[in-house]
Amino acid sequence: MLQHPQPLDLMFQALADPSRRVMVERLSRGPASVSELARPFAMSLSAVVQHLAVLEASGLVRSEKIGRVRTCRIEPAALHTAEQWLSDRRLNWDRRLDRLGDYLAKATDEPSS
């Protein structure tokens, strides 16, 4: 196990929880207060705050407190990092599948002995 998780690890760890994914989805439509984010959940406000702390630690969400209201917003650069990682994996597999397709096409074109 890693002693010091990398930012990408923290992001995927944060997104592994369905409640946090719902929060990220909501924040993708624009900033929201903690109480607004808590509304659809059957959990305490302190539990929502703990989920938000995980999202903030991962870099996916930023928040600021003005008066008594804490407003959260998505951090697009963090999402871009995860998207780039996934895109790189997809490109690698597409290349491998293309090579396999080429190999199989040649194998079927050759007469059997």
C-alpha positions in Angstrom: 0.0 0.0 0.0 1.2 3.5 -0.8 2.3 5.6 2.2 1.6 8.9 0.4 -1.3 8.6 -2.1 -0.9 10.5 -5.4 -3.5 13.1 -6.4 -5.0 10.8 -9.0 -5.4 8.0 -6.4 -7.2 10.5 -4.1 -9.5 11.5 -6.9 -10.5 8.0 -7.8 -10.9 7.1 -4.1 -13.1 10.1 -3.6 -15.2 9.2 -6.6 -15.6 5.6 -5.5 -18.4 6.7 -3.2 -21.9 7.1 -4.8 -22.9 10.0 -2.5 -19.8 11.9 -3.5 -20.4 11.3 -7.2 -23.9 12.8 -6.8 -22.3 15.8 -5.1 -19.8 16.2 -7.9 -22.6 15.8 -10.5 -24.6 18.6 -8.7 -21.5 20.9 -8.5 -20.9 20.4 -12.3 -24.0 22.4 -12.8 -22.7 25.3 -10.7 -21.7 26.3 -7.1 -23.9 25.1 -4.2 -24.0 25.6 -0.5 -23.4 22.6 1.9 -27.1 22.6 2.9 -28.1 22.5 -0.8 -25.8 19.6 -1.4 -27.2 17.8 1.6 -30.8 18.2 0.6 -31.2 15.0 -1.5 -29.5 12.7 1.1 -30.8 10.9 4.1 -27.7 11.7 6.2 -26.7 14.3 8.7 -25.2 17.6 7.8 -21.9 16.5 9.5 -21.8 13.4 7.3 -22.2 15.6 4.2 -19.4 17.8 5.5 -17.1 14.8 5.9 -17.9 13.7 2.3 -17.0 17.2 1.1 -13.8 17.1 3.1 -12.8 14.0 1.1 -13.7 15.7 -2.1 -11.7 18.8 -1.1 -8.7 16.7 -0.1 -8.8 15.0 -3.5 -8.7 18.4 -5.2 -12.0 17.9 -7.0 -13.9 20.5 -5.0 -13.1 23.9 -3.5 -15.1 25.7 -0.9 -15.2 29.1 0.7 -17.1 30.4 3.7 -18.8 33.8 3.5 -20.6 34.6 6.7 -22.4 31.4 7.8 -22.7 29.9 4.3 -20.0 27.5 2.9 -20.2 27.4 -0.9 -18.6 24.6 -2.8 -17.6 24.5 -6.5 -16.1 22.0 -8.8 -12.4 22.2 -9.6 -12.2 21.7 -13.4 -8.4 21.2 -13.5 -8.6 18.2 -11.2 -11.3 16.6 -13.4 -9.1 17.3 -16.4 -6.3 15.3 -14.7 -8.6 12.2 -14.3 -10.0 12.7 -17.8 -6.4 12.8 -19.2 -5.4 9.6 -17.4 -8.5 7.8 -18.7 -7.9 9.1 -22.2 -4.3 7.8 -22.2 -5.5 4.4 -21.1 -8.2 4.4 -23.8 -5.7 5.4 -26.5 -3.3 2.6 -25.4 -6.1 0.0 -25.6 -7.3 1.3 -28.9 -3.8 0.8 -30.3 -3.5 -2.7 -28.9 -6.9 -3.7 -30.3 -6.0 -2.2 -33.7 -2.8 -4.3 -33.8 -4.8 -7.4 -32.8 -7.3 -6.6 -35.6 -4.5 -6.3 -38.1 -2.9 -9.6 -36.9 -6.3 -11.4 -37.1 -6.9 -10.0 -40.6 -3.6 -11.3 -41.8 -4.1 -14.7 -40.2 -7.4 -15.2 -41.9 -5.9 -14.0 -45.3 -3.2 -16.6 -45.2 -4.0 -20.1 -46.6 -3.8 -22.9 -44.0 -1.2 -25.6 -44.7 
